[in-house]
Amino acid sequence: MCDPEGIKSFLYTFLQTKKRIAPEYTFIEKPVGRNKVRFLCEARADGYNYVGIGNSTTKKEAQTNAARDFVNYLVREGEIPASSVPTIQPGNVVYPESASASTSENFGQSSQQQGNSLGSGGSYISSIYDQKKLEEAEEVDLTSDLHGGWSMENAKARLNEYLQATRQQVGQVKYTSVGPDHSRSYIAEMTVLAKNLRKTLYAREAGSNKQLASRACCLSLVRQLFHAGELEAYTGERRKKKHSEVSLRKAVFYLLLYTTMNSYPRYLFL
């Protein structure tokens, strides 16, 4: 995505006009799957005690997301009216082609198609593996400590508690699907009223599926509430992944082998 809504230009123009400074972007690469990386971008500007965060499979998209996060901060601080911020239109989004189709669609293939995929060097298995690694990477957060320890794992539950405590409706998320069927992504949008500030906070996040988009949206709102002083820092236990779990690649391989063998029962009696 090459900044279709002009958010990077908008941020640059604002900073140049007001303080004669330019935003600074730094990137961190994180390996994802086979020969793939995911980019984390941090946006900073002199005189502002805030770091805009964005991540994606491409540098440009990660940079756009970081710029949008920084602009959202400026809106919360009252430096920019929300009505002046450019918004993206779903029809203008150009997403990079995904490495794989969805798992459910792939498992709907005929036995012959599955056999062909296995015969082509396991590309089908690799595609599912890479898709899973991509989803795991979307949950990885290298900067949670900068935002009170709130992450994809704990933000949604805390947001629901806040909404209930402030008597706001829970689960009001708007979804928009973008991209072709074989690499569809989702955008989640949500607003929350910050009671003490008497301001409406807005979040708009993307994910490879609805669940991840929703969780990313909740995380954005929780972090905004934290920086606004509405929520405390997270003090609970942080989840650690178990390294003893069976690898996804092996699990998918045996599942496909079982499916293929069942499709050709005569082979079992050779």
C-alpha positions as CSV (number, residue, x, y, z in Angstrom):
1,M,0.0,0.0,0.0
2,C,1.6,3.3,-1.1
3,D,-0.2,5.7,1.2
4,P,-3.5,5.9,-0.8
5,E,-5.2,8.1,1.7
6,G,-2.2,10.5,1.9
7,I,-1.7,10.1,5.7
8,K,2.1,10.4,5.4
9,S,1.9,13.6,3.4
10,F,-0.7,14.9,5.8
11,L,1.5,14.3,8.8
12,Y,4.6,15.8,7.0
13,T,2.7,18.9,6.0
14,F,1.3,19.4,9.5
15,L,4.7,19.1,11.2
16,Q,6.4,21.3,8.6
17,T,3.7,24.0,8.9
18,K,3.5,24.1,12.7
19,K,7.1,23.3,13.8
20,R,9.3,23.2,10.8
21,I,10.2,19.6,11.5
22,A,9.8,16.3,9.6
23,P,8.7,12.9,11.0
24,E,11.4,10.3,11.4
25,Y,10.8,6.7,10.6
26,T,12.8,3.7,11.8
27,F,12.2,0.1,10.8
28,I,12.7,-3.3,12.4
29,E,12.5,-6.5,10.4
30,K,11.1,-9.7,11.9
31,P,11.4,-13.1,10.1
32,V,8.0,-14.7,9.2
33,G,7.8,-18.1,7.7
34,R,10.0,-19.2,4.8
35,N,12.1,-16.4,3.4
36,K,9.6,-13.8,4.5
37,V,9.8,-10.8,6.8
38,R,7.3,-8.5,8.6
39,F,8.2,-4.9,9.2
40,L,7.7,-2.8,12.3
41,C,7.9,0.9,11.8
42,E,8.2,3.6,14.5
43,A,7.3,7.2,13.7
44,R,8.8,10.0,15.9
45,A,8.9,13.8,15.8
46,D,11.0,16.3,17.8
47,G,9.1,17.9,20.6
48,Y,6.5,15.0,20.9
49,N,6.8,12.4,23.6
50,Y,5.1,9.7,21.5
51,V,6.1,6.9,19.2
52,G,3.7,6.0,16.4
53,I,3.7,2.2,15.7
54,G,2.9,0.4,12.5
55,N,3.5,-3.1,11.2
56,S,2.9,-4.9,7.9
57,T,4.4,-7.2,5.3
58,T,5.9,-4.3,3.4
59,K,7.9,-1.2,4.6
60,K,5.6,1.3,2.9
61,E,2.5,-0.1,4.5
62,A,4.2,-0.3,7.9
63,Q,5.3,3.3,7.5
64,T,1.7,4.3,6.5
65,N,0.3,2.6,9.6
66,A,2.9,4.3,11.9
67,A,2.0,7.7,10.4
68,R,-1.7,7.0,10.9
69,D,-1.0,6.1,14.6
70,F,0.9,9.3,15.1
71,V,-1.8,11.4,13.5
72,N,-4.4,9.6,15.8
73,Y,-2.2,10.7,18.8
74,L,-2.3,14.3,17.5
75,V,-6.1,14.1,17.2
76,R,-6.3,12.9,20.8
77,E,-4.1,15.8,22.0
78,G,-6.4,18.3,20.3
79,E,-3.7,19.5,17.8
80,I,-5.6,18.3,14.8
81,P,-9.4,18.1,14.3
82,A,-10.6,14.6,13.5
83,S,-12.6,15.9,10.6
84,S,-9.5,17.1,8.8
85,V,-7.7,13.7,8.8
86,P,-7.8,11.9,5.5
87,T,-9.5,8.5,5.5
88,I,-8.8,5.5,3.3
89,Q,-11.5,4.2,0.9
90,P,-11.7,0.4,0.7
91,G,-11.9,0.6,-3.1
92,N,-8.5,2.4,-3.2
93,V,-6.6,-0.2,-1.1
94,V,-4.0,-2.2,-3.0
95,Y,-2.8,-5.1,-0.8
96,P,0.2,-7.2,-1.7
97,E,-0.7,-10.6,-2.9
98,S,-0.7,-13.0,0.0
99,A,1.5,-16.1,0.0
100,S,-1.4,-18.3,0.4
101,A,-5.2,-18.8,0.2
102,S,-7.2,-19.4,3.3
103,T,-7.0,-22.7,5.0
104,S,-10.7,-23.4,4.6
105,E,-10.6,-22.9,0.9
106,N,-7.5,-25.1,0.5
107,F,-9.1,-27.9,2.4
108,G,-12.0,-27.7,0.0
109,Q,-9.8,-28.8,-2.9
110,S,-10.5,-32.1,-4.6
111,S,-8.3,-35.1,-3.8
112,Q,-6.6,-34.8,-7.2
113,Q,-5.7,-31.2,-6.5
114,Q,-4.3,-32.1,-3.1
115,G,-2.2,-34.8,-4.6
116,N,-0.8,-32.4,-7.2
117,S,0.1,-29.9,-4.5
118,L,2.0,-32.6,-2.6
119,G,3.8,-33.6,-5.7
120,S,5.0,-30.1,-6.4
121,G,7.3,-30.1,-3.4
122,G,4.8,-29.5,-0.7
123,S,3.9,-26.0,-1.8
124,Y,0.3,-26.5,-0.4
125,I,1.7,-27.4,3.0
126,S,4.1,-24.5,2.9
127,S,1.3,-22.0,2.0
128,I,-0.7,-23.1,5.0
129,Y,2.4,-22.9,7.2
130,D,3.3,-19.4,5.9
131,Q,-0.3,-18.2,6.4
132,K,-0.2,-19.4,10.0
133,K,3.2,-17.8,10.6
134,L,1.8,-14.5,9.2
135,E,-1.1,-14.6,11.6
136,E,1.3,-15.3,14.5
137,A,3.4,-12.4,13.4
138,E,0.4,-10.1,13.5
139,E,0.1,-10.9,17.2
140,V,3.7,-10.3,17.9
141,D,4.3,-6.9,19.6
142,L,7.8,-5.6,20.2
143,T,6.7,-2.3,21.7
144,S,4.0,-3.2,24.3
145,D,6.2,-1.9,27.1
146,L,5.9,1.6,25.5
147,H,2.2,1.4,25.9
148,G,1.6,0.2,29.4
149,G,2.2,-3.5,28.6
150,W,-1.1,-3.8,26.7
151,S,-0.9,-6.3,23.8
152,M,-3.1,-8.3,21.4
153,E,-3.3,-10.9,24.1
154,N,-4.9,-8.8,26.9
155,A,-6.4,-5.7,25.4
156,K,-9.8,-7.0,24.3
157,A,-10.8,-8.2,27.7
158,R,-9.8,-4.9,29.3
159,L,-11.6,-2.9,26.7
160,N,-14.8,-4.9,27.4
161,E,-14.4,-4.2,31.1
162,Y,-14.0,-0.5,30.4
163,L,-17.1,-0.4,28.2
164,Q,-19.2,-2.2,30.8
165,A,-17.9,0.0,33.6
166,T,-18.7,3.2,31.6
167,R,-22.1,1.8,30.4
168,Q,-21.2,1.7,26.7
169,Q,-22.2,-1.0,24.3
170,V,-19.8,-3.8,23.9
171,G,-18.8,-5.3,20.5
172,Q,-19.7,-2.5,18.1
173,V,-17.1,-3.2,15.5
174,K,-17.5,-2.3,11.8
175,Y,-15.8,-4.7,9.3
176,T,-14.8,-4.0,5.7
177,S,-13.3,-6.7,3.5
178,V,-10.7,-5.8,1.0
179,G,-8.7,-7.6,-1.6
180,P,-9.5,-10.6,-3.9
181,D,-10.8,-13.9,-2.6
182,H,-7.5,-15.7,-2.6
183,S,-5.8,-13.0,-0.4
184,R,-8.7,-11.3,1.4
185,S,-8.0,-9.1,4.4
186,Y,-10.3,-7.2,6.8
187,I,-10.5,-3.7,8.3
188,A,-12.1,-3.2,11.7
189,E,-13.3,0.2,12.9
190,M,-14.5,1.1,16.4
191,T,-15.1,4.2,18.5
192,V,-15.1,4.5,22.3
193,L,-16.1,7.4,24.5
194,A,-13.3,8.4,26.9
195,K,-15.5,9.5,29.8
196,N,-13.1,11.7,31.8
197,L,-11.8,13.4,28.7
198,R,-15.2,13.7,27.1
199,K,-13.7,12.7,23.8
200,T,-14.5,10.0,21.3
201,L,-11.5,7.8,20.4
202,Y,-11.4,6.1,17.1
203,A,-9.4,3.1,15.9
204,R,-9.1,1.5,12.5
205,E,-6.9,-1.6,12.0
206,A,-6.3,-4.3,9.4
207,G,-5.8,-8.0,9.8
208,S,-5.6,-11.2,7.7
209,N,-8.9,-12.3,9.3
210,K,-11.8,-10.7,11.2
211,Q,-10.6,-11.9,14.6
212,L,-7.1,-10.4,14.2
213,A,-8.5,-7.1,12.8
214,S,-10.8,-6.9,15.8
215,R,-8.1,-7.6,18.3
216,A,-5.8,-5.0,16.7
217,C,-8.6,-2.5,16.8
218,C,-9.2,-3.2,20.5
219,L,-5.5,-2.9,21.2
220,S,-5.3,0.5,19.5
221,L,-8.2,1.8,21.6
222,V,-6.8,0.4,24.9
223,R,-3.5,2.1,24.2
224,Q,-5.2,5.3,23.5
225,L,-7.1,5.1,26.7
226,F,-3.9,4.3,28.6
227,H,-2.1,7.3,27.2
228,A,-5.1,9.4,28.0
229,G,-5.0,8.3,31.6
230,E,-8.3,6.4,31.5
231,L,-6.7,3.0,32.0
232,E,-3.9,1.7,34.1
233,A,-0.8,-0.2,32.9
234,Y,-1.1,-4.0,32.5
235,T,0.2,-5.8,35.6
236,G,-0.9,-9.4,34.9
237,E,1.1,-12.4,33.7
238,R,2.2,-12.5,30.1
239,R,1.7,-15.6,28.1
240,K,4.7,-17.6,26.9
241,K,4.4,-19.8,23.9
242,K,5.2,-23.5,24.5
243,H,8.2,-24.6,22.3
244,S,7.2,-28.3,22.9
245,E,4.2,-28.1,20.8
246,V,4.1,-30.2,17.6
247,S,5.2,-28.1,14.6
248,L,2.4,-26.9,12.4
249,R,4.2,-28.2,9.3
250,K,4.2,-31.8,10.6
251,A,0.6,-31.6,11.7
252,V,-0.6,-30.3,8.3
253,F,1.6,-32.9,6.5
254,Y,0.0,-35.9,8.3
255,L,-3.5,-34.5,7.9
256,L,-3.0,-34.2,4.2
257,L,-1.4,-37.6,4.0
258,Y,-4.4,-39.1,5.8
259,T,-6.8,-37.3,3.5
260,T,-5.0,-38.4,0.4
261,M,-4.8,-42.0,1.5
262,N,-8.5,-42.1,2.3
263,S,-9.2,-40.7,-1.1
264,Y,-7.4,-43.7,-2.6
265,P,-8.3,-46.7,-0.4
266,R,-7.0,-49.3,-2.8
267,Y,-3.4,-48.1,-1.9
268,L,-3.9,-49.3,1.6
269,F,-4.0,-52.9,0.5
270,L,-0.9,-53.0,-1.7
